[in-house]
Amino acid sequence: MDRDALADFLLRHRQALRPGDVGLPPGARRRAPGLRREEVAQLAVMSTDYYTRLEQRRGPQPSTQMLGSLARALRLTPDERDYLYRVAGHSAPDRAAREDYVAPGLLRVLDRITDSPALVLDGLGRTLVQNDLARALFGPVESLAGWERSAIYRWFASPGTERLLYPEDDRDRQSRAQVASLRATLGAEGPRSRAAELVRELSARSAEFVALWEAHEVSRRFEDHKVLIHPRVGAIEVDCQALFTEDGSQTLLVLTAAPRSEAESRLRLLAVLGTQQFAAQDG
């Protein structure tokens, strides 16, 4: 671990960002350029003391999970992220895995979406990052580990909980869509990919998955009209729109309600309830 290089790298990239670059309000007048240390710590979901020690060359070696959080917070490119890992004493991550990296372009768009649920997914249905309203609607699934982070996995491995978000008469359609999306990803990534691992994992766990997989349906359907059921605010009718990275490996999914509709009112209520929930957790 090269403490000097790590500290300088973090400092320079922190100073190069402005609050608006990462979706934060400008706040009071600043005496120094860039983000404050506490703002980077907030974005990376770590303590300010821990981040400060890294910049002061006296912190412990950060874990790969912590480095992934810092890469997202500082909006690093893939090459910058690889450098961060190496100076911190770790090997650069496999770019094909994409479990802890989000394309900066998608993050910039996500930062500006505050009135609709929005999240970034990879081809395996893993939630990489969510905004507050998406956390209030789906729960903080970005914090899950392993295959549990994948909505496709949860749909078939934990159907008793994952499917409660959908009306019963829409669940068969969603099952087919999940499988068709995974087959599209497998076709793009090949038989030695993480997609193939997920297929093997689900084949061993779910007879329903096996039957649908044998149908060979292929589709990456994101634009959709659906009803989601939240336990506190009830049914919410939304339209889904998707923005893809150039290589198609990540998707920004935005859920919107029709203007002046009951669904829009329920999303506003959910935003308030979510804010209260997050405040209670912080306290």
Buried (B, 14 or more C-beta within 10 A) or exposed (E): EEBEBBBBBBBEBBEEBEBEBBBBEEEEEEEEEBBBBEBBBBBBEBEBEBBBBBBEEEBEEBEBEBBBBBBBBBBBEBEBBBBBBBBBEBEEBEEEEBBBBBBBBBBBBBBEBEEBBBBBBBBBBBBBBBBBBBBBBBBEBBEBEEBBBBBBBBBBBEBEEBBEBBBEEBBEEBBBBBBBBBBBBBEBBEEEBBBBEBBEBBEEBBEBBBEBBEEEBBEBEBEBEBBBBBEEBBEBBBBBBBBBBEEEBBBBBBBBBEEEEEBBEBBBBBBEBBEEBBEEEEE
